[in-house]
């Protein structure tokens, strides 16, 4: 079995159509069909059921697909690690960030990476911290900024910063309280990310029911637009909307008492943490956090 057969099989499995997969691969359909037939003859099992308008994986095909994906991941990891061994950091680095951090940190991180690491190609994935953690463990990510993560022997973790959570909204819609606690949030119309909701409530269904969540939104930019246009409020660290808070368009009121804090951790896989490209990018991320989110220089909150 040749390596190209693995790539061809994955393309057909993911598209569910040999003709479509051939177009994506840039080869003619009969040649791709021959490759699939040769694989089935080599293994002595049918990998696909042929349907009138495509193909469908058999049980054997689904099992083979998992093996093929692991092969591709191993080869990509080997290529990444070998190309990153030189004196000049190089290679592809997949970096994960939560949506609330993307607009705050990524412009600086990507800009510094372009200037300092010209031979490094950066791939940025924005997702919830739970998903980023999973992607690190499976090898899909090399490094990620996680929120309040659970430790793992497979990951090297460097604490970055701890931030208080704040109630944020337009000044005229904010409560007139000198001290705001979690209990005071009951009945307030909240637009919130799933990650922030889980952090505030700790996953407790009763605590979740006490919050009046009018919308759960993944995009922090969408939440920002809603705050500026509507009467809704949200819960985030003040750094998420630092420019708007400084300009007076939004107000941030820190949660006190037993409210949790957002603890940011830079996590890397232990198998690549010492590679030059990873070390340099980690330094860039730490510097970006210090300049934009360090408590000593953070935006003032009420």
C-alpha positions as CSV (number, residue, x, y, z in Angstrom):
1,X,0.0,0.0,0.0
2,X,1.4,3.4,-1.0
3,X,1.1,6.6,1.0
4,X,-0.9,8.2,-1.8
5,X,-3.5,5.5,-1.4
6,X,-4.1,6.6,2.2
7,X,-4.7,10.2,1.0
8,X,-7.0,9.0,-1.7
9,X,-9.0,6.9,0.6
10,X,-9.5,9.7,3.1
11,X,-10.6,12.1,0.4
12,X,-13.3,9.6,-0.8
13,X,-14.4,8.8,2.7
14,X,-14.8,12.5,3.7
15,X,-16.5,13.5,0.5
16,X,-18.7,10.5,0.1
17,X,-18.4,10.7,-3.6
18,X,-15.6,9.4,-5.8
19,X,-16.1,11.9,-8.6
20,X,-16.1,14.8,-6.2
21,X,-13.0,13.5,-4.4
22,X,-11.2,13.1,-7.8
23,X,-11.9,16.8,-8.5
24,X,-10.5,17.8,-5.1
25,X,-7.4,15.7,-5.6
26,X,-6.9,16.9,-9.2
27,X,-6.9,13.4,-10.8
28,X,-9.4,11.7,-13.1
29,X,-12.2,9.6,-11.6
30,X,-11.3,6.3,-13.2
31,X,-7.8,6.5,-11.7
32,X,-9.2,7.1,-8.2
33,X,-11.7,4.3,-8.6
34,X,-8.8,1.9,-9.5
35,X,-6.9,3.0,-6.4
36,X,-9.9,2.2,-4.2
37,X,-10.5,-1.1,-5.9
38,X,-6.8,-2.0,-5.4
39,X,-7.1,-1.2,-1.7
40,X,-10.1,-3.5,-1.3
41,X,-8.4,-6.3,-3.2
42,X,-5.3,-5.9,-1.0
43,X,-7.2,-6.1,2.2
44,X,-9.7,-8.6,1.0
45,X,-12.7,-6.6,2.3
46,X,-15.1,-4.1,0.9
47,X,-14.3,-0.6,2.3
48,X,-17.2,1.2,0.6
49,X,-20.8,0.4,-0.2
50,X,-21.5,1.8,-3.7
51,X,-24.7,3.8,-3.7
52,X,-26.6,5.4,-6.7
53,X,-25.2,8.9,-5.8
54,X,-22.0,8.2,-3.9
55,X,-20.3,5.8,-1.6
56,X,-20.7,4.9,2.1
57,X,-18.1,3.5,4.4
58,X,-18.5,-0.1,5.6
59,X,-17.6,-1.1,9.1
60,X,-14.2,-2.1,7.9
61,X,-13.9,1.2,6.0
62,X,-14.6,3.2,9.2
63,X,-11.9,1.3,11.0
64,X,-9.4,1.8,8.2
65,X,-10.3,5.5,8.1
66,X,-9.2,5.9,11.8
67,X,-5.9,4.2,11.0
68,X,-5.4,6.4,7.9
69,X,-5.9,9.6,9.9
70,X,-3.4,8.5,12.5
71,X,-0.9,7.9,9.7
72,X,-1.4,11.3,8.3
73,X,-1.1,12.9,11.7
74,X,2.1,11.0,12.5
75,X,3.7,12.0,9.2
76,X,2.7,15.7,9.6
77,X,4.1,15.6,13.2
78,X,7.3,14.1,12.0
79,X,7.6,16.7,9.2
80,X,6.9,19.5,11.7
81,X,9.5,18.3,14.2
82,X,12.2,17.6,11.7
83,X,11.8,21.0,9.9
84,X,11.8,22.8,13.2
85,X,15.2,21.4,14.3
86,X,17.4,24.0,12.4
87,X,18.8,27.2,14.0
88,X,16.1,29.3,12.3
89,X,12.7,28.2,13.7
90,X,10.5,26.9,10.9
91,X,7.6,24.7,10.2
92,X,3.8,24.9,10.7
93,X,2.5,25.6,14.3
94,X,-1.2,25.2,15.1
95,X,-2.1,27.6,17.9
96,X,-5.5,27.5,19.7
97,X,-7.2,30.4,21.4
98,X,-10.6,30.9,23.0
99,X,-13.0,33.3,21.2
100,X,-12.8,35.9,24.0
101,X,-9.0,36.1,23.6
102,X,-8.9,36.1,19.8
103,X,-9.5,39.8,19.2
104,X,-7.4,40.8,22.2
105,X,-4.2,38.7,21.7
106,X,-4.1,37.3,18.2
107,X,-3.3,40.6,16.3
108,X,-0.2,41.1,18.4
109,X,0.8,37.4,18.4
110,X,0.4,37.0,14.7
111,X,2.1,40.3,13.9
112,X,5.1,39.5,16.1
113,X,5.3,36.0,14.6
114,X,5.4,37.5,11.1
115,X,8.3,39.8,12.1
116,X,10.3,37.4,14.3
117,X,9.6,34.0,12.8
118,X,9.4,34.5,9.0
119,X,9.9,30.7,8.4
120,X,7.0,29.7,10.6
121,X,3.5,29.3,9.2
122,X,1.0,29.9,12.0
123,X,-2.4,28.3,11.9
124,X,-4.9,29.8,14.5
125,X,-8.0,27.9,15.7
126,X,-10.5,29.7,17.9
127,X,-12.8,27.5,19.9
128,X,-14.0,26.8,23.5
129,X,-11.3,25.9,25.9
130,X,-12.6,22.3,26.3
131,X,-12.3,21.7,22.6
132,X,-8.8,23.2,22.5
133,X,-7.8,20.9,25.3
134,X,-9.0,17.9,23.3
135,X,-7.3,19.1,20.2
136,X,-4.0,19.3,22.0
137,X,-4.3,15.8,23.4
138,X,-5.1,14.4,19.9
139,X,-2.2,16.2,18.3
140,X,-4.3,18.5,16.1
141,X,-2.9,21.5,18.0
142,X,0.7,22.2,19.1
143,X,-0.1,24.9,21.6
144,X,-3.2,26.6,23.0
145,X,-4.2,29.2,25.5
146,X,-6.6,27.5,27.9
147,X,-9.0,28.8,30.5
148,X,-8.9,27.1,33.9
149,X,-7.7,23.8,32.5
150,X,-7.4,20.4,34.1
151,X,-3.8,19.2,34.3
152,X,-2.5,16.4,32.1
153,X,0.8,14.5,32.0
154,X,0.7,14.9,28.2
155,X,0.8,18.7,28.4
156,X,3.3,21.3,29.6
157,X,1.4,24.2,31.2
158,X,2.7,27.7,31.9
159,X,0.4,30.1,33.9
160,X,-0.1,33.4,32.2
161,X,-2.5,35.6,34.1
162,X,-5.6,35.5,36.3
163,X,-8.4,38.0,35.7
164,X,-11.6,38.8,37.6
165,X,-14.8,38.3,35.7
166,X,-16.9,41.4,35.1
167,X,-20.4,42.4,34.2
168,X,-20.2,44.5,31.1
169,X,-22.7,46.6,29.2
170,X,-23.5,50.2,28.2
171,X,-23.2,52.5,31.2
172,X,-26.9,53.4,31.2
173,X,-27.9,49.8,31.4
174,X,-25.5,48.8,34.2
175,X,-26.8,48.2,37.8
176,X,-26.1,51.0,40.3
177,X,-24.3,48.8,42.9
178,X,-21.2,49.5,44.8
179,X,-20.5,45.7,45.2
180,X,-21.7,43.2,42.6
181,X,-21.9,39.4,43.5
182,X,-23.0,36.4,41.6
183,X,-26.4,36.5,43.4
184,X,-27.0,40.0,42.0
185,X,-26.9,38.6,38.4
186,X,-30.3,36.9,38.8
187,X,-32.8,38.5,36.4
188,X,-30.3,40.5,34.4
189,X,-30.6,39.9,30.6
190,X,-27.3,38.2,29.7
191,X,-25.7,37.4,26.3
192,X,-22.8,35.1,27.1
193,X,-20.4,32.6,25.6
194,X,-20.9,28.9,26.5
195,X,-17.4,28.9,28.0
196,X,-18.1,31.9,30.3
197,X,-21.4,30.4,31.3
198,X,-19.7,27.2,32.4
199,X,-17.1,29.1,34.2
200,X,-19.5,31.3,36.1
201,X,-21.9,28.5,37.1
202,X,-19.3,25.7,37.5
203,X,-21.6,23.4,35.5
204,X,-24.2,23.5,38.3
205,X,-27.7,23.2,36.7
206,X,-29.2,25.1,39.6
207,X,-26.8,28.0,39.2
208,X,-27.4,28.0,35.5
209,X,-31.2,28.3,36.0
210,X,-30.6,31.3,38.2
211,X,-29.0,33.2,35.3
212,X,-31.3,34.9,32.9
213,X,-29.5,34.0,29.7
214,X,-31.3,35.6,26.7
215,X,-28.8,34.3,24.2
216,X,-25.8,32.0,24.2
217,X,-23.4,33.2,21.5
218,X,-20.0,31.8,20.5
219,X,-18.7,34.9,18.8
220,X,-17.3,37.6,21.1
221,X,-17.6,40.2,18.3
222,X,-21.3,39.4,17.9
223,X,-21.7,39.9,21.7
224,X,-19.9,43.2,21.5
225,X,-22.3,44.4,18.8
226,X,-25.3,43.3,20.8
227,X,-24.0,45.1,23.9
228,X,-23.6,48.4,22.0
229,X,-27.0,48.1,20.2
230,X,-29.2,46.5,22.8
231,X,-30.0,46.5,26.5
232,X,-28.2,43.2,27.1
233,X,-25.3,42.6,29.4
234,X,-22.5,40.0,29.4
235,X,-19.9,38.4,31.7
236,X,-16.3,38.5,30.5
237,X,-12.9,39.7,31.8
238,X,-12.6,43.5,31.2
239,X,-9.7,42.9,28.8
240,X,-12.2,41.3,26.3
241,X,-13.6,44.8,25.6
242,X,-10.7,47.0,26.8
243,X,-10.9,49.6,24.0
244,X,-14.7,50.1,24.5
245,X,-14.3,50.3,28.3
246,X,-11.5,52.9,28.0
247,X,-13.6,54.9,25.5
248,X,-16.6,54.9,27.8
249,X,-18.8,53.0,25.3
250,X,-19.0,50.1,27.7
251,X,-18.6,49.8,31.5
252,X,-17.1,46.9,33.4
253,X,-18.2,46.1,36.9
254,X,-16.1,43.4,38.6
255,X,-17.8,40.4,40.3
256,X,-16.7,40.1,43.9
257,X,-17.2,37.6,46.7
258,X,-17.1,34.0,45.6
259,X,-17.0,34.7,41.9
260,X,-14.5,32.6,39.9
261,X,-11.6,34.2,38.0
262,X,-10.4,33.4,34.5
263,X,-7.0,31.8,34.8
264,X,-5.2,31.6,31.5
265,X,-2.6,28.9,30.9
266,X,-0.3,28.4,27.9
267,X,-0.3,24.6,27.2
268,X,2.0,22.8,24.8
269,X,2.4,19.1,24.1
270,X,5.2,17.6,26.0
271,X,6.6,15.9,22.9
272,X,7.4,19.3,21.2
273,X,7.7,21.8,24.0
274,X,11.5,22.1,23.5
275,X,11.4,22.7,19.7
276,X,12.8,26.1,18.7
277,X,9.7,27.3,17.0
278,X,7.5,26.3,19.9
279,X,9.8,28.1,22.4
280,X,9.9,31.3,20.4
281,X,6.1,31.3,19.9
282,X,5.6,30.7,23.6
283,X,7.7,33.8,24.4
284,X,5.7,35.9,21.9
285,X,2.4,34.8,23.5
286,X,3.7,35.6,27.0
287,X,4.8,39.0,25.9
288,X,1.5,39.7,24.3
289,X,-0.3,38.7,27.5
290,X,1.9,41.0,29.6
291,X,1.3,44.0,27.3
292,X,-2.4,43.6,26.8
293,X,-3.7,41.7,29.9
294,X,-1.3,42.2,32.8
295,X,-3.3,43.2,35.9
296,X,-0.9,46.0,36.5
297,X,-1.8,47.6,33.2
298,X,-5.3,46.4,32.8
299,X,-8.3,48.7,32.0
300,X,-9.9,50.1,35.2
301,X,-13.1,48.5,36.3
302,X,-15.6,49.7,38.8
